[in-house]
Amino acid sequence: MIRVCVLISGGGTNLQALLDQKAAGFLPEAEFALVVSNRKKAYGLERAKAAGVKTAYLPTVRFDSNEAYNEALRDLLLEEKIDLVVLAGFLVVLGAPMVEAFKNRIINIHPSLIPSFCGDGFYGLKVHEQALKRGVKVTGATVHFVDSGTDTGPIILQKAVDILPDDTPESLQLRVMQQAEWKLLPEAVKLFSEGRLHVKDQVVQVDRS
Ligand code: GAR
């Protein structure tokens, strides 16, 4: 059994997908030990409490720098003996203290097919606005390991989603969540918890045997 911490900043629908799959018996090797939010009002905190998962509120304003924040987060997660960190709409940049302490043990869900529409400034609805503006016909979601760059780490899973002629950023965001994100993230946590993800030369090999 591995101990999982989910980091959130907002609504937490991806967290909910994980908690639902845990309740359904899809994730027998993963225990959701902690949910951390940098925002006090993040609805995801309520979702965690409803599922009986321990929560912590860690606001950035308590710290002088991003590095100090990352050190405090790292110390909290080490104290909780966390094996896997899941970024599910967490909007604080993870720096060296976290990335080095949890190398290839942090996964992030991003609402596009990386390397399109990713990197600095691409988060949430902005990603879908840019995809519509560019006129791409297919978008999707990506789960990847987190390294020192923004959305540059080894890719674990991806799923494509069609863009429809009448899409708005909001309608596209919802379809990408329903068709891709809420499926990919539990699948990636399952694969990690079963020791089926192997990173070699920045490429993830998935053991499906
Ligand atoms: C999700 O769409 C996630 O992919 C995105 O934020 C949303 C959080 O929603 N993350 C990023 O854009 C990261 N660059 P949720 O709080 O309902 O899970």
Boltz pocket constraint, residues with backbone or C-beta under 6 A from the ligand:
constraints:
  - pocket:
      binder: B
      contacts: [[A, 8], [A, 9], [A, 10], [A, 11], [A, 12], [A, 13], [A, 14], [A, 15], [A, 44], [A, 88], [A, 89], [A, 90], [A, 109], [A, 110], [A, 111], [A, 122], [A, 123], [A, 124], [A, 127], [A, 173], [A, 177], [A, 181]]
      max_distance: 6.0
